[in-house]
Amino acid sequence: MRLTCPLCGERDRREFTYYGAAVYADRPHAGAGPDAWDDYLHLRDNPAGETRDLWYHELGCSAWIEVTRNTVTHTITATRLVAERERPAKPKGRGRRA
């Protein structure tokens, strides 16, 4: 598998370290309650289809990269620097994911 680093270009997957779903970069805000932190630390989806993942370009430029890929076809449709993505808005309610 080849990943395209936004800074270095196309590289072999072995230059990168996989860190899981991209939502891991969306830490709860400083005043978030225990439920928000519990969700952040312990609840993960395992979808078949399109996902957004965190990869670290360990043997390259040391950038954190968000990779959009399909877990069924292994097609990579997009890559971007984590620093350039928008952080989701704070949730208004205290709901837990089902």
Summary of the structure (lengths in Angstrom):
residues: 98
radius of gyration: 14.9
end to end distance: 33.4
largest distance: 42.3
contacts: 226
relative contact order: 0.26
helix: 19%
strand: 34%
